[in-house]
Amino acid sequence: MNRRFDAIVIGAGQAGPPMVGRLAAAGQKVALIERKLIGGTCVNTGCTPTKTLVASAYAAHLARRAADFGVNVGPVGVDFAAVMARKSNVVGNSRSRLGDWLRDMANCTVLEGHARFVSPTTIRVGDDVLEAERFFINVGGRAAIPDFPGRDQVRTLTNTTLLGLDVLPRCLVVVGGSYVGLEFAQVFRRFGAAVTVVEKAPRLVSREDEEVSHAIRKILEAEGIEVRLESECIRFEPRGADIAVGVNCMSGDPEVLGSHVLLAVGRRPNTDDLGLEVAGVEVDAHGYIVVDESLKTSAPHIWALGDCNGRGAFTHTSYNDFEIAAANLLDGAARKVGDRTPVYALYVDPPLGRAGLTEAEARAKGHAVRIGRRPMTRVARAVEKGETQGFMKVVVDSDTDAILGAAILGVGGDEAIHGVIEAMAAGVTASAYTRVMAIHPTVSELVPTIFGELSP
Ligand SMILES: Cc1cc2nc3c(=O)[nH]c(=O)nc-3n(C[C@H](O)[C@H](O)[C@H](O)COP(=O)(O)OP(=O)(O)OC[C@H]3O[C@@H](n4cnc5c(N)ncnc54)[C@H](O)[C@@H]3O)c2cc1C
């Protein structure tokens, strides 16, 4: 017999569990289906483990620099097994707290298994057949594994398998010089691996302004990471115990050798095995579920939240999707996904905090812009901390004085950017921002100053 629910949530990522919480608290009978690990990518193979490793890598880096601060620590060693155990502990605690909360929740049934639509209002999970009036799809994504020549002859790693290693790679080749790849590159370099980053574009993180890409490259190269750009035709070949990665760059050796190879070349949505066609849910050419501004799919009783809808690729965008869908459904709000400002961070050290448009994006959209900049060498707090790499940059509309975007690449940049994010959300103009009194000494205190020093 079919089991009936008011709502079914597929996937326990970043939007699914809070959606279950809101619906259950509103008295609805809800089922949550998860095929693997509660918490999804962020908790298990994304944000939480990587930022835990970033913290260990930072500790090692600072310990090596101890003499700069007048502190003697002797030779610094990294116990990789202990580093990974700490990571697993943080991840495990986070996952089990979330699992306990869900399993103890009134009105909520948690089922393990792969969900697939068998009709617009019915899914199958193993032997169970479940029916509901509404569905919320939060199935996330996984690492894309392109068909590079020779890939099937060698063993490559993804973010998931790299996080499961128990021995530090001697020599790691990271294919993909963007957000995921660069975090791993710096972390493993700081743990003691030789690291090469291979990127097919002419610069790293090519979505960012050129000066940001350039500064990040300098930071990574200063730590001994080799960066190979314009790598036109990436290919693989076994070479003894190692893997030869053909790069064919414009300059330098045509191949690099690695004991391990990480593929970090993008993500693809987990939508190919959900039976979406049966449910009348459209996907685009890349498999992302097509949604409207309220995150409803082409089937009016089905919503798609998080990475699988292609409207964001972050934990905060997934959670914000939940907030929008829940507010519209349960609070009578009319929130739209297009109302939010794109924001994110890249957790290399020092981190890059980002809000809104880059300068290049703003110009491409036809804005006349004024720019404010300050190197971190002129930020007192950064100097005091002995961490002066990077710079801050703000982008302002010359005609309206509206803040269009900002990048803070520097110590505390992931936190300091929030002043700009909140100002943008509140519609604060650049000149109004200059009148803010900020705390000294902080990285944030210079943001009002930069808004007062704009040039065309
Ligand atoms: C290495 C790495 C580092 C990252 N770091 C950051 C960061 O620092 N900050 C940040 O904001 N973002 C980060 N991200 C991105 C972030 O992890 C995702 O954007 C976030 O997890 C949002 O995911 P989601 O809610 O869409 O789904 P996910 O978290 O991917 O969860 C989807 C869940 O659905 C389940 N599922 C899939 N199909 C089915 C099915 N048919 N039946 C049942 N269950 C199913 C999956 O098993 C999974 O548990 C990182 C990603 C990676 C890979």
The ligand as an ORCA input file, in Angstrom:
! r2SCAN-3c Opt
* xyz 0 1
  C      35.045     20.684     -2.157
  C      33.872     21.608     -2.005
  C      33.959     22.657     -1.133
  C      32.879     23.535     -0.990
  N      32.985     24.581     -0.128
  C      31.966     25.436     -0.004
  C      32.033     26.546      0.894
  O      33.037     26.748      1.563
  N      30.968     27.355      0.994
  C      29.831     27.160      0.267
  O      28.886     27.929      0.391
  N      29.725     26.112     -0.580
  C      30.757     25.257     -0.729
  N      30.636     24.197     -1.581
  C      29.353     24.006     -2.309
  C      28.320     23.379     -1.376
  O      28.828     22.201     -0.825
  C      27.002     23.113     -2.103
  O      26.648     24.251     -2.818
  C      25.952     22.787     -1.051
  O      26.248     21.546     -0.472
  C      24.529     22.880     -1.557
  O      24.062     21.669     -1.843
  P      22.537     21.264     -1.987
  O      21.718     21.640     -0.816
  O      22.073     21.725     -3.287
  O      22.678     19.678     -2.033
  P      23.778     18.698     -1.479
  O      24.427     19.234     -0.267
  O      24.647     18.279     -2.593
  O      22.871     17.483     -1.013
  C      22.098     16.735     -1.908
  C      21.727     15.428     -1.241
  O      20.768     14.748     -2.040
  C      21.048     13.366     -2.009
  N      20.426     12.758     -3.200
  C      20.758     12.971     -4.495
  N      19.920     12.279     -5.306
  C      19.056     11.619     -4.503
  C      17.964     10.753     -4.754
  N      17.560     10.460     -5.990
  N      17.309     10.221     -3.688
  C      17.687     10.538     -2.423
  N      18.713     11.376     -2.139
  C      19.375     11.915     -3.164
  C      22.564     13.313     -2.015
  O      23.040     12.085     -1.506
  C      22.920     14.481     -1.103
  O      23.040     14.086      0.234
  C      31.695     23.305     -1.737
  C      31.603     22.218     -2.601
  C      32.686     21.373     -2.744
  C      32.551     20.209     -3.680
*
